[in-house]
Amino acid sequence: MNNQIAIILALLIVGLFVVDHFWLHMDLPLLVGKEFNRLVDYVVFWR
């Protein structure tokens, strides 16, 4: 992965959050946070 691809992916992710905030109203940041918390709990279990 080079810098150009990383920047494009970052812009797409930020764009998705912006679209969610203004049009979709699906609370994606909250969903991502909850799923990340579940992932951390899963990884800690296997530690």
C-alpha distance matrix in Angstrom:
0.0 3.8 6.8 8.2 6.2 6.8 10.2 11.0 10.5 12.5 15.1 15.5 16.2 18.6 20.1 20.8 22.6 24.5 25.6 26.7 28.7 30.6 31.0 30.2 31.7 30.1 29.3 25.7 25.1 28.1 26.9 23.5 25.4 27.8 25.3 23.4 26.9 27.6 24.5 25.5 29.0 28.0 26.0 28.9 31.3 29.6 29.6
3.8 0.0 3.8 5.6 5.6 6.4 8.8 10.3 10.9 12.5 14.5 15.7 16.9 18.6 20.1 21.5 23.2 24.6 25.9 27.4 29.1 30.7 31.4 31.0 32.6 31.4 30.5 27.0 26.3 29.5 28.7 25.3 27.0 29.8 27.6 25.6 29.0 30.1 27.1 27.9 31.6 30.8 28.7 31.5 34.1 32.6 32.3
6.8 3.8 0.0 3.8 5.5 5.0 6.1 8.6 9.9 10.5 12.2 14.2 15.4 16.4 18.0 19.9 21.3 22.3 24.1 25.7 27.0 28.5 29.6 29.6 30.9 30.1 29.0 25.7 24.7 28.1 27.8 24.4 26.0 29.0 27.3 25.2 28.5 30.1 27.3 27.9 31.6 31.3 29.3 31.9 34.7 33.5 33.1
8.2 5.6 3.8 0.0 3.8 5.5 5.2 6.2 8.7 9.9 10.7 12.4 14.4 15.5 16.3 18.4 20.3 20.9 22.3 24.4 25.8 26.9 27.8 27.9 29.7 29.1 28.4 25.2 24.7 28.2 27.7 24.7 26.7 29.7 27.9 26.2 29.8 31.1 28.6 29.6 33.3 32.8 31.2 33.9 36.6 35.6 35.4
6.2 5.6 5.5 3.8 0.0 3.8 5.5 5.1 6.1 8.6 9.9 10.5 12.3 14.3 15.1 16.5 18.6 19.8 20.8 22.6 24.4 25.7 26.3 26.0 27.8 26.8 26.3 22.9 22.7 26.1 25.2 22.1 24.4 27.1 25.0 23.6 27.3 28.3 25.8 27.1 30.6 29.9 28.5 31.4 33.8 32.8 33.0
6.8 6.4 5.0 5.5 3.8 0.0 3.8 5.5 5.2 6.1 8.6 9.9 10.6 12.3 14.0 15.4 16.8 18.3 19.9 21.2 22.7 24.5 25.4 25.0 26.3 25.3 24.3 20.9 20.1 23.5 22.9 19.6 21.5 24.5 22.6 20.8 24.4 25.7 23.2 24.2 27.8 27.5 25.9 28.6 31.2 30.4 30.3
10.2 8.8 6.1 5.2 5.5 3.8 0.0 3.8 5.5 5.1 6.1 8.6 9.9 10.5 12.0 14.2 15.5 16.3 18.1 19.9 21.0 22.4 23.6 23.8 25.1 24.6 23.6 20.5 19.7 23.4 23.2 20.2 22.1 25.3 23.9 22.2 25.7 27.4 25.2 26.1 29.7 29.7 28.4 30.9 33.7 33.1 33.0
11.0 10.3 8.6 6.2 5.1 5.5 3.8 0.0 3.8 5.4 5.1 6.2 8.7 9.9 10.3 12.2 14.4 15.1 16.1 18.2 19.9 20.9 21.6 21.7 23.6 23.1 22.7 19.5 19.5 23.1 22.6 19.9 22.3 25.2 23.6 22.6 26.2 27.5 25.5 26.9 30.4 30.1 29.2 31.9 34.4 33.9 34.2
10.5 10.9 9.9 8.7 6.1 5.2 5.5 3.8 0.0 3.8 5.4 5.1 6.2 8.6 9.7 10.6 12.6 14.2 15.2 16.6 18.5 20.1 20.6 20.1 21.7 20.7 20.2 16.8 16.7 20.2 19.4 16.5 19.0 21.8 20.0 19.0 22.6 23.8 21.8 23.3 26.7 26.4 25.6 28.4 30.7 30.3 30.7
12.5 12.5 10.5 9.9 8.6 6.1 5.1 5.4 3.8 0.0 3.8 5.4 5.2 6.2 8.4 9.9 10.9 12.3 14.2 15.4 16.7 18.6 19.7 19.5 20.5 19.8 18.7 15.5 14.7 18.3 18.2 15.3 17.3 20.4 19.2 17.8 21.3 23.0 21.2 22.3 25.8 26.0 25.1 27.6 30.2 30.1 30.2
15.1 14.5 12.2 10.7 9.9 8.6 6.1 5.1 5.4 3.8 0.0 3.8 5.5 5.1 5.9 8.5 9.9 10.3 12.0 14.0 15.1 16.3 17.5 17.9 19.3 19.2 18.5 15.7 15.4 19.2 19.3 16.9 19.1 22.2 21.3 20.4 23.8 25.5 24.1 25.4 28.7 29.0 28.4 30.8 33.4 33.4 33.7
15.5 15.7 14.2 12.4 10.5 9.9 8.6 6.2 5.1 5.4 3.8 0.0 3.8 5.5 4.9 6.1 8.7 9.7 10.3 12.1 14.1 15.3 15.7 15.6 17.5 17.0 16.9 13.9 14.4 18.1 17.5 15.4 18.2 20.9 19.6 19.3 22.8 24.1 22.8 24.6 27.7 27.7 27.4 30.1 32.3 32.4 33.1
16.2 16.9 15.4 14.4 12.3 10.6 9.9 8.7 6.2 5.2 5.5 3.8 0.0 3.8 5.3 5.1 6.5 8.8 9.9 10.7 12.5 14.6 15.2 14.5 15.7 14.8 14.1 10.9 11.0 14.6 14.1 11.8 14.4 17.2 16.1 15.7 19.1 20.6 19.4 21.1 24.1 24.4 24.3 26.8 29.0 29.3 30.0
18.6 18.6 16.4 15.5 14.3 12.3 10.5 9.9 8.6 6.2 5.1 5.5 3.8 0.0 3.8 5.4 5.1 6.2 8.7 9.8 10.6 12.5 14.1 14.1 14.9 14.7 13.6 11.1 10.6 14.4 14.9 12.9 14.9 18.1 17.8 17.2 20.2 22.2 21.4 22.7 25.7 26.4 26.3 28.5 30.9 31.5 31.9
20.1 20.1 18.0 16.3 15.1 14.0 12.0 10.3 9.7 8.4 5.9 4.9 5.3 3.8 0.0 3.8 5.4 5.0 6.1 8.5 9.8 10.7 11.7 12.2 13.8 14.2 14.0 11.8 12.4 16.1 16.2 14.9 17.4 20.2 19.8 19.8 22.9 24.5 23.9 25.5 28.4 28.9 29.1 31.4 33.6 34.2 34.9
20.8 21.5 19.9 18.4 16.5 15.4 14.2 12.2 10.6 9.9 8.5 6.1 5.1 5.4 3.8 0.0 3.8 5.4 5.1 6.1 8.6 10.1 10.3 9.7 11.4 11.0 11.2 8.8 10.2 13.6 13.2 12.2 15.2 17.5 16.9 17.5 20.6 21.8 21.5 23.4 26.0 26.4 26.9 29.4 31.3 32.0 33.0
22.6 23.2 21.3 20.3 18.6 16.8 15.5 14.4 12.6 10.9 9.9 8.7 6.5 5.1 5.4 3.8 0.0 3.8 5.5 5.0 6.1 8.8 10.0 9.4 9.8 9.7 8.7 6.8 7.3 10.8 11.3 10.5 12.8 15.4 15.6 16.0 18.7 20.4 20.5 22.0 24.5 25.4 26.0 28.0 30.1 31.2 32.0
24.5 24.6 22.3 20.9 19.8 18.3 16.3 15.1 14.2 12.3 10.3 9.7 8.8 6.2 5.0 5.4 3.8 0.0 3.8 5.4 5.1 6.3 8.4 9.3 10.0 11.3 10.7 9.8 10.3 13.6 14.6 14.2 16.2 18.8 19.3 19.7 22.2 24.0 24.2 25.6 28.1 29.2 29.7 31.6 33.8 34.9 35.7
25.6 25.9 24.1 22.3 20.8 19.9 18.1 16.1 15.2 14.2 12.0 10.3 9.9 8.7 6.1 5.1 5.5 3.8 0.0 3.8 5.4 5.4 5.6 6.5 8.5 9.9 10.7 10.0 11.8 14.7 14.9 15.1 17.6 19.7 19.9 20.9 23.5 24.8 25.1 27.0 29.3 30.0 30.9 33.0 34.8 35.9 37.0
26.7 27.4 25.7 24.4 22.6 21.2 19.9 18.2 16.6 15.4 14.0 12.1 10.7 9.8 8.5 6.1 5.0 5.4 3.8 0.0 3.8 5.6 5.5 4.5 5.4 6.2 7.0 6.7 9.0 11.3 11.6 12.4 14.8 16.5 17.0 18.3 20.6 21.9 22.6 24.5 26.5 27.3 28.5 30.5 32.2 33.5 34.7
28.7 29.1 27.0 25.8 24.4 22.7 21.0 19.9 18.5 16.7 15.1 14.1 12.5 10.6 9.8 8.6 6.1 5.1 5.4 3.8 0.0 3.8 6.0 6.5 5.6 7.8 7.3 8.2 9.3 11.4 12.8 13.7 15.3 17.3 18.5 19.5 21.4 23.1 24.1 25.5 27.4 28.8 29.9 31.5 33.4 35.0 35.9
30.6 30.7 28.5 26.9 25.7 24.5 22.4 20.9 20.1 18.6 16.3 15.3 14.6 12.5 10.7 10.1 8.8 6.3 5.4 5.6 3.8 0.0 3.8 6.5 6.8 9.9 10.5 11.6 13.0 15.1 16.2 17.3 19.1 20.9 22.0 23.2 25.1 26.7 27.7 29.2 31.1 32.4 33.5 35.3 37.1 38.6 39.6
31.0 31.4 29.6 27.8 26.3 25.4 23.6 21.6 20.6 19.7 17.5 15.7 15.2 14.1 11.7 10.3 10.0 8.4 5.6 5.5 6.0 3.8 0.0 3.8 5.9 8.8 10.7 11.8 14.2 15.9 16.3 17.6 19.9 21.3 22.0 23.7 25.7 26.8 27.8 29.8 31.5 32.4 33.8 35.8 37.3 38.7 40.1
30.2 31.0 29.6 27.9 26.0 25.0 23.8 21.7 20.1 19.5 17.9 15.6 14.5 14.1 12.2 9.7 9.4 9.3 6.5 4.5 6.5 6.5 3.8 0.0 3.8 5.5 8.3 9.2 12.3 13.6 13.3 15.0 17.6 18.4 19.0 21.0 23.0 23.8 24.9 27.1 28.6 29.3 31.0 33.0 34.2 35.7 37.3
31.7 32.6 30.9 29.7 27.8 26.3 25.1 23.6 21.7 20.5 19.3 17.5 15.7 14.9 13.8 11.4 9.8 10.0 8.5 5.4 5.6 6.8 5.9 3.8 0.0 3.8 5.6 8.0 10.5 11.1 11.6 13.9 15.7 16.4 17.7 19.7 21.2 22.2 23.8 25.7 27.0 28.1 29.9 31.5 32.8 34.6 36.1
30.1 31.4 30.1 29.1 26.8 25.3 24.6 23.1 20.7 19.8 19.2 17.0 14.8 14.7 14.2 11.0 9.7 11.3 9.9 6.2 7.8 9.9 8.8 5.5 3.8 0.0 3.9 5.5 8.8 8.9 8.4 11.0 13.1 13.4 14.3 16.7 18.2 18.9 20.4 22.6 23.7 24.6 26.6 28.3 29.4 31.2 32.8
29.3 30.5 29.0 28.4 26.3 24.3 23.6 22.7 20.2 18.7 18.5 16.9 14.1 13.6 14.0 11.2 8.7 10.7 10.7 7.0 7.3 10.5 10.7 8.3 5.6 3.9 0.0 3.8 5.7 5.5 6.4 8.8 10.2 11.0 12.5 14.4 15.7 16.9 18.6 20.3 21.5 22.9 24.6 26.1 27.5 29.4 30.7
25.7 27.0 25.7 25.2 22.9 20.9 20.5 19.5 16.8 15.5 15.7 13.9 10.9 11.1 11.8 8.8 6.8 9.8 10.0 6.7 8.2 11.6 11.8 9.2 8.0 5.5 3.8 0.0 3.8 5.4 4.9 6.0 8.4 9.8 10.4 12.0 14.0 15.2 16.2 18.1 19.8 20.8 22.2 24.1 25.6 27.2 28.4
25.1 26.3 24.7 24.7 22.7 20.1 19.7 19.5 16.7 14.7 15.4 14.4 11.0 10.6 12.4 10.2 7.3 10.3 11.8 9.0 9.3 13.0 14.2 12.3 10.5 8.8 5.7 3.8 0.0 3.8 5.4 5.1 6.1 8.6 9.9 10.4 12.2 14.3 15.2 16.3 18.3 19.8 20.9 22.3 24.3 26.0 26.8
28.1 29.5 28.1 28.2 26.1 23.5 23.4 23.1 20.2 18.3 19.2 18.1 14.6 14.4 16.1 13.6 10.8 13.6 14.7 11.3 11.4 15.1 15.9 13.6 11.1 8.9 5.5 5.4 3.8 0.0 3.8 5.5 5.1 6.2 8.6 9.8 10.5 12.4 14.2 15.3 16.6 18.4 20.0 21.0 22.7 24.8 25.8
26.9 28.7 27.8 27.7 25.2 22.9 23.2 22.6 19.4 18.2 19.3 17.5 14.1 14.9 16.2 13.2 11.3 14.6 14.9 11.6 12.8 16.2 16.3 13.3 11.6 8.4 6.4 4.9 5.4 3.8 0.0 3.8 5.4 5.2 6.2 8.5 9.8 10.7 12.3 14.3 15.4 16.6 18.4 20.0 21.2 23.1 24.5
23.5 25.3 24.4 24.7 22.1 19.6 20.2 19.9 16.5 15.3 16.9 15.4 11.8 12.9 14.9 12.2 10.5 14.2 15.1 12.4 13.7 17.3 17.6 15.0 13.9 11.0 8.8 6.0 5.1 5.5 3.8 0.0 3.8 5.5 5.2 6.0 8.5 9.9 10.4 12.2 14.2 15.2 16.3 18.2 19.9 21.3 22.5
25.4 27.0 26.0 26.7 24.4 21.5 22.1 22.3 19.0 17.3 19.1 18.2 14.4 14.9 17.4 15.2 12.8 16.2 17.6 14.8 15.3 19.1 19.9 17.6 15.7 13.1 10.2 8.4 6.1 5.1 5.4 3.8 0.0 3.8 5.5 5.1 6.1 8.7 9.8 10.5 12.3 14.2 15.3 16.4 18.4 20.3 21.0
27.8 29.8 29.0 29.7 27.1 24.5 25.3 25.2 21.8 20.4 22.2 20.9 17.2 18.1 20.2 17.5 15.4 18.8 19.7 16.5 17.3 20.9 21.3 18.4 16.4 13.4 11.0 9.8 8.6 6.2 5.2 5.5 3.8 0.0 3.8 5.4 5.0 6.3 8.7 9.9 10.6 12.4 14.3 15.3 16.6 18.9 20.1
25.3 27.6 27.3 27.9 25.0 22.6 23.9 23.6 20.0 19.2 21.3 19.6 16.1 17.8 19.8 16.9 15.6 19.3 19.9 17.0 18.5 22.0 22.0 19.0 17.7 14.3 12.5 10.4 9.9 8.6 6.2 5.2 5.5 3.8 0.0 3.8 5.3 5.0 6.2 8.7 9.8 10.5 12.3 14.2 15.3 16.9 18.5
23.4 25.6 25.2 26.2 23.6 20.8 22.2 22.6 19.0 17.8 20.4 19.3 15.7 17.2 19.8 17.5 16.0 19.7 20.9 18.3 19.5 23.2 23.7 21.0 19.7 16.7 14.4 12.0 10.4 9.8 8.5 6.0 5.1 5.4 3.8 0.0 3.8 5.4 5.0 6.2 8.6 9.7 10.5 12.2 14.2 15.6 16.5
26.9 29.0 28.5 29.8 27.3 24.4 25.7 26.2 22.6 21.3 23.8 22.8 19.1 20.2 22.9 20.6 18.7 22.2 23.5 20.6 21.4 25.1 25.7 23.0 21.2 18.2 15.7 14.0 12.2 10.5 9.8 8.5 6.1 5.0 5.3 3.8 0.0 3.8 5.4 5.1 6.2 8.6 9.9 10.5 12.3 14.6 15.4
27.6 30.1 30.1 31.1 28.3 25.7 27.4 27.5 23.8 23.0 25.5 24.1 20.6 22.2 24.5 21.8 20.4 24.0 24.8 21.9 23.1 26.7 26.8 23.8 22.2 18.9 16.9 15.2 14.3 12.4 10.7 9.9 8.7 6.3 5.0 5.4 3.8 0.0 3.8 5.5 5.1 6.1 8.6 9.9 10.6 12.7 14.4
24.5 27.1 27.3 28.6 25.8 23.2 25.2 25.5 21.8 21.2 24.1 22.8 19.4 21.4 23.9 21.5 20.5 24.2 25.1 22.6 24.1 27.7 27.8 24.9 23.8 20.4 18.6 16.2 15.2 14.2 12.3 10.4 9.8 8.7 6.2 5.0 5.4 3.8 0.0 3.8 5.4 5.0 6.1 8.5 9.8 11.0 12.5
25.5 27.9 27.9 29.6 27.1 24.2 26.1 26.9 23.3 22.3 25.4 24.6 21.1 22.7 25.5 23.4 22.0 25.6 27.0 24.5 25.5 29.2 29.8 27.1 25.7 22.6 20.3 18.1 16.3 15.3 14.3 12.2 10.5 9.9 8.7 6.2 5.1 5.5 3.8 0.0 3.8 5.4 5.1 6.0 8.5 10.1 10.5
29.0 31.6 31.6 33.3 30.6 27.8 29.7 30.4 26.7 25.8 28.7 27.7 24.1 25.7 28.4 26.0 24.5 28.1 29.3 26.5 27.4 31.1 31.5 28.6 27.0 23.7 21.5 19.8 18.3 16.6 15.4 14.2 12.3 10.6 9.8 8.6 6.2 5.1 5.4 3.8 0.0 3.8 5.5 5.1 6.2 8.9 10.0
28.0 30.8 31.3 32.8 29.9 27.5 29.7 30.1 26.4 26.0 29.0 27.7 24.4 26.4 28.9 26.4 25.4 29.2 30.0 27.3 28.8 32.4 32.4 29.3 28.1 24.6 22.9 20.8 19.8 18.4 16.6 15.2 14.2 12.4 10.5 9.7 8.6 6.1 5.0 5.4 3.8 0.0 3.8 5.5 5.1 6.7 9.0
26.0 28.7 29.3 31.2 28.5 25.9 28.4 29.2 25.6 25.1 28.4 27.4 24.3 26.3 29.1 26.9 26.0 29.7 30.9 28.5 29.9 33.5 33.8 31.0 29.9 26.6 24.6 22.2 20.9 20.0 18.4 16.3 15.3 14.3 12.3 10.5 9.9 8.6 6.1 5.1 5.5 3.8 0.0 3.8 5.4 5.3 6.4
28.9 31.5 31.9 33.9 31.4 28.6 30.9 31.9 28.4 27.6 30.8 30.1 26.8 28.5 31.4 29.4 28.0 31.6 33.0 30.5 31.5 35.3 35.8 33.0 31.5 28.3 26.1 24.1 22.3 21.0 20.0 18.2 16.4 15.3 14.2 12.2 10.5 9.9 8.5 6.0 5.1 5.5 3.8 0.0 3.8 5.4 5.1
31.3 34.1 34.7 36.6 33.8 31.2 33.7 34.4 30.7 30.2 33.4 32.3 29.0 30.9 33.6 31.3 30.1 33.8 34.8 32.2 33.4 37.1 37.3 34.2 32.8 29.4 27.5 25.6 24.3 22.7 21.2 19.9 18.4 16.6 15.3 14.2 12.3 10.6 9.8 8.5 6.2 5.1 5.4 3.8 0.0 3.8 5.5
29.6 32.6 33.5 35.6 32.8 30.4 33.1 33.9 30.3 30.1 33.4 32.4 29.3 31.5 34.2 32.0 31.2 34.9 35.9 33.5 35.0 38.6 38.7 35.7 34.6 31.2 29.4 27.2 26.0 24.8 23.1 21.3 20.3 18.9 16.9 15.6 14.6 12.7 11.0 10.1 8.9 6.7 5.3 5.4 3.8 0.0 3.8
29.6 32.3 33.1 35.4 33.0 30.3 33.0 34.2 30.7 30.2 33.7 33.1 30.0 31.9 34.9 33.0 32.0 35.7 37.0 34.7 35.9 39.6 40.1 37.3 36.1 32.8 30.7 28.4 26.8 25.8 24.5 22.5 21.0 20.1 18.5 16.5 15.4 14.4 12.5 10.5 10.0 9.0 6.4 5.1 5.5 3.8 0.0
